[in-house]
């Protein structure tokens, strides 16, 4: 797996009874897990799959920008 440098936003979802992870720089890239650690592990897998799929489809892969600023 590549060296993942994308920002991940992790939060608890009462509705899902799980931790959710969003990767803002990769549209639609999201994972979940029963524990914080599992959610991060799953997100790393999904990021890799997102990048692999984008390559296969000939789509642009955003460069990691580092820490994002939210309003």
Secondary structure, 3 states (H helix, E strand, C coil): CCCCCCCCEEEEECCCCEEEEECCCCCCCEEEECCHHHHHHHHHHHHHHHHHHHHHHCCCCCCCCCCCCCC
